[in-house]
Amino acid sequence: MSDNLKFKVSKEDGYFAQQEQEKIKDLREKAAKDNDQKYRDEHKYHCFRCGTKSLVEIQKGTVSVDICVNDKCGALHLDAGELDALFADQGFVKKARKSIFDVFK
């Protein structure tokens, strides 16, 4: 085999190896995304604290807050940014401060 032909074969092998690596990467990303969605679907409305399927979504101003209605739990779940949005509401901040300070009276 001539050196020129060996170079072409080597170059082609490299190309196909790169194509296979990209396919594997894409398949792994798709599998991770599918697994994440499956997990979200299976655990929708599950309380992260007690594990029961007892979350109810309520609206507080512009924020949706998830509350566990399990009598023995009562956990409050906030998504990313929701706490900041609640604190931006001055009425909420005043009520929260009052309820916190009432505990210490």
C-alpha positions as CSV (number, residue, x, y, z in Angstrom):
1,M,0.0,0.0,0.0
2,S,1.4,3.4,-0.9
3,D,1.9,6.1,1.7
4,N,-0.7,8.3,0.1
5,L,-3.3,5.5,0.3
6,K,-2.4,4.7,3.9
7,F,-2.9,8.4,4.8
8,K,-6.4,8.4,3.1
9,V,-7.4,5.3,4.9
10,S,-6.2,6.7,8.2
11,K,-8.0,10.0,7.6
12,E,-11.2,8.1,6.8
13,D,-10.9,5.9,9.9
14,G,-10.5,9.1,12.0
15,Y,-13.6,10.7,10.3
16,F,-15.8,7.6,11.0
17,A,-14.5,7.4,14.6
18,Q,-15.4,11.0,15.1
19,Q,-18.9,10.4,13.7
20,E,-19.4,7.4,16.0
21,Q,-18.3,9.5,19.0
22,E,-20.8,12.2,18.1
23,K,-23.6,9.7,17.7
24,I,-22.8,8.2,21.1
25,K,-22.7,11.6,22.7
26,D,-26.1,12.5,21.2
27,L,-27.6,9.1,22.4
28,R,-26.3,9.7,25.9
29,E,-27.7,13.2,26.0
30,K,-31.1,11.9,24.7
31,A,-31.1,9.1,27.3
32,A,-30.3,11.5,30.1
33,K,-33.0,13.9,29.0
34,D,-35.5,11.0,28.7
35,N,-34.6,9.7,32.2
36,D,-34.9,13.1,33.7
37,Q,-38.4,13.5,32.2
38,K,-39.4,10.1,33.3
39,Y,-38.3,10.9,36.8
40,R,-40.2,14.2,36.8
41,D,-43.4,12.4,35.5
42,E,-43.1,9.7,38.1
43,H,-42.6,12.1,41.0
44,K,-45.0,14.8,40.0
45,Y,-46.9,16.1,43.0
46,H,-44.7,14.1,45.4
47,C,-43.6,15.9,48.5
48,F,-39.8,16.0,48.9
49,R,-40.1,15.9,52.6
50,C,-42.5,13.0,53.4
51,G,-42.6,11.3,50.0
52,T,-46.3,11.1,49.6
53,K,-48.2,12.2,46.5
54,S,-49.8,15.1,48.3
55,L,-48.6,18.4,46.8
56,V,-51.1,21.0,45.9
57,E,-50.2,24.1,44.0
58,I,-51.6,27.5,45.2
59,Q,-51.2,30.9,43.8
60,K,-49.6,33.6,46.0
61,G,-49.6,36.8,43.9
62,T,-47.6,35.9,40.8
63,V,-45.9,32.9,42.4
64,S,-47.1,29.3,42.4
65,V,-46.3,27.6,45.7
66,D,-46.5,23.9,46.3
67,I,-47.8,22.9,49.7
68,C,-48.0,19.3,51.1
69,V,-51.5,18.6,52.4
70,N,-50.4,15.6,54.4
71,D,-51.5,16.3,58.0
72,K,-48.1,15.1,59.4
73,C,-46.0,17.2,57.0
74,G,-47.2,20.5,55.7
75,A,-44.0,21.2,53.8
76,L,-43.8,24.2,51.5
77,H,-41.9,23.8,48.2
78,L,-40.6,26.7,46.2
79,D,-39.0,26.5,42.7
80,A,-36.0,28.4,41.7
81,G,-36.6,32.2,42.0
82,E,-39.9,31.9,43.7
83,L,-38.6,32.9,47.1
84,D,-37.1,36.1,45.6
85,A,-40.4,36.8,43.9
86,L,-42.3,36.4,47.2
87,F,-39.8,38.8,49.0
88,A,-40.3,41.3,46.2
89,D,-43.9,41.5,47.4
90,Q,-43.7,44.0,50.3
91,G,-47.0,42.8,51.8
92,F,-45.7,39.3,52.0
93,V,-42.5,40.5,53.7
94,K,-44.4,42.4,56.3
95,K,-46.7,39.4,57.1
96,A,-43.7,37.0,57.2
97,R,-41.8,39.3,59.6
98,K,-44.8,39.7,61.8
99,S,-45.5,35.9,62.0
100,I,-41.8,35.2,62.7
101,F,-41.5,37.9,65.4
102,D,-44.9,36.8,66.9
103,V,-43.2,33.4,67.7
104,F,-40.7,35.2,70.0
105,K,-43.3,37.3,72.0
